[in-house]
Amino acid sequence: MALVAMEQVVFGYDDVPSLEDVNLEIGSGEFVAVTGPNGASKTTLLRLMMGLLAPWKGRIRLASRGAGGGKLAIGYVPQQIAAFNSGFPSSILEFVRSGRYTKGSWLRRMNARDHEQTELALKQVGMWHLRHRKIGELSGGQKQRICIARALAMEPDLLVLDEPTTGMDRESRFGFYELMKTQTEQYGRTVVMVTHGLDEVSPYLDRIIELERKEDGKWRCCTTTSCRGHFSPAHS
Amino acid sequence: MEMLHYDFMQRAFLAGALIALVASALGVYLMLRRQALMADMLSHVSLAGIAAGAYLHWNPTLTGFAIAIVGAVAVEYVRRSYKTYSEISVAIIMVGGLSSAVIIMNLDQSVNKSFSSYLFGSVVAVNRTELILMLAVSVLAALFFILMRRPLYQMTFDEDTAKTSGLPVHWLSLAFSVVTGMIVAAAMPIVGVLLVSSLVVLPAALAIRLASSFAAAIMLSMAFGLGGVWSGLAASYTFSTPPGATIALILLAILLVGIGLKKAMLQAAKRRSRLGIASAPDTPFEATRFTSAVRAAEKGESRG
């Protein structure tokens, strides 16, 4: 079943269209990369998917329920969010725990599951030992990790990540790709990620959504390529 | 403590405490949402309401209060049109409010003459209506900040991620703006239109630098705000200085001393780190170890 479907979607800024003829489906449990040159509207595509932008034309369907039957949970890590909010006065633990705030009532007490998921998410990104530090004391790559941890702590059905490996070293990037693969394989989560590093990540992907210029040079559209069978894992 | 024998000083300390606590908590959210000038803007806008109230012979406190709320809602809508440059919305609404106030004041010169108490504050002359208004605003604002602390935290960090996680950001942001307008209008008798942002911004500016967590930032800001207002009132009584300006200067002094102490502590920490106390390194993503172990096991099986 498709978690996200876009049909004949057109969108632009002011009077200038930046995306046209977007047709795609992303199924539950897929690991998908969105790629394309700078200015190809990759972030715009993600924002349309999640309902943060309304299309000029066409239809966008986002499942209202997750695989478990509950309300669809979206874990979103925007581009450079960590750098933008570097002075935010919050401990890492407090910040990652905020991913649990949308589970149930705003006023409920944090329960054992909330603490477990927060701990698990921080351990998965290798930041548990720094949990009492302030966000502002972290490096760019570390901030990126805790933003990912917050999204994971939500136990999301859909993980949307906009250039999440910015600021990470090579070893961390591969660790991250493997973590995302485990999210899809173990928990059936859907991962959609904007990236420029296709060479590295393609062994882990199910599909690539590529944004291309059309022949008249004005419009861009989506093409999807299956990765299965085309690549072999880098570490195998 | 002789000053506390006077009714007007008791009222001043009570009113000051109420507003100091909610205004300084509000300041943390405003600063982190890049809306630090909103308090300043709303106080200028409410001046138009005060002028209109005085001109129409209505209660200027209540008309100023109403216009501050209208201004807060208006700035929320203008802010959405200038999302990237949200300070533009502050400038647009402030120009509208201030120019309207000047024109209304010019219509009746007697209105113009009674304005200094609104411009510079007169906490020792707080009347019963103002005190009731402050009490109601403080209770409402405290309830809002306590009940909405989790959604507010999420929205303050990033509106987009708050929206995608299912929060009604539109309504929450609007409610936040209304609460901001109410607090600013209620704070005006304490420090006046020109200095109201000192009560909102200065305690929060220091708390954000010192706090190790968000909850600590709110608590510290409230403590600095309360300390500043009470010591300002005491200093104003002792040295016969204007209370609003004295409070603002003491809050500024607290900020400067706090920043100085923080810098001294950072220098000491740097010296300690030179002596060999290094920062903790990252550990790898856990899936690396997990997947590597699975793959190693798979390889072992296939060889076997």
Interface residues (C-beta under 8 A of the other chain):
Chain A: R47 M50 G51 L52 K71 A73 I74 G75 Y76 V77 P78 I81 F84 N85 G87 F88 P89 S90 S91 E94 F95 S98 G99 Y101 T102 W106 L107 K123 Q124 V125 G126 M127 W128 H129 L130 H132 K134 G141 Q142 R145 M154 V160 E171 S172 F174 G175 F176 E178 L179 M180 K181 T182 H235 S236
Chain B: V28 L32 L147 M148 R150 P151 Y153 Q154 F157 D158 D160 T161 K163 T164 S165 G166 L167 A207 I208 A211 S212 S213 F214 A215 A216 A217 A280 D282 T283 P284 F285 E286 A287 T288 F290 T291 S292 R295
